[in-house]
Amino acid sequence: MFGLMLFLHITGLLGWLGALLGILVTMLLLRKQLGTPDANSLAGKTIRVFGRIAHPSSILVLLSGVYLILQMGLGSGKPFWLQVMEKGGGTIILLAVIFTAVLGSKMTKRLD
């Protein structure tokens, strides 16, 4: 079960970061064309697809990370990066989901 959760954790992380990188590149390329109907339509669709990929992926990362932490125990014999992710990883994920959801909804309203 640990191996499956580790696989889901890494897969979710790749999906989440891939979606973030994809929307970043797309929006940077569309930046000058925004205001035209075609560019606005593409940007709106991109934001919706991003929400469908990134938010479930980030929740998958959070849940599988909690499971992995519980299976590994809460001892102090772990590397520093793992201790930091135990304490701050969940907060970072939750803040990122809230931040991207709010910005995505605001951007979609402005594009419409």
C-alpha positions, 0 to 999 in steps of 0.5 A, a space after each residue: 500500500 505504501 508503494 501505491 500511495 507513493 506512486 499516487 503522490 508523485 503522479 499527483 505532484 506531476 499532474 499538479 505542477 504540469 497543469 501549473 506550468 501549462 497554464 503559465 505558458 499558455 497565459 504568457 503566450 496569450 497575454 498580448 492577444 487577450 481582448 479578442 473573442 478567440 483569445 478570450 475563449 481559449 483562455 477561459 477553456 484553459 482555465 477550466 481545464 486547469 481547474 479540472 486537472 490541478 485541483 484534484 491532483 493537488 488533493 491527491 498529493 495532500 491525501 497521499 502525503 498524509 497517508 505516507 507521513 502516518 505510515 513513516 511515523 512522526 519521529 525526528 530521524 528524517 531528512 530536513 526536506 521531509 520534515 519541512 514538507 510534513 509541517 508546511 506541505 499541506 498548508 502550501 497545497 491548501 493555499 495554492 488551491 484557494 489562490 488558484 481557484 479565486 484567481 481562476 474565477 476572477 479571470 473567467 469573469 473578466 474574460 466573459 
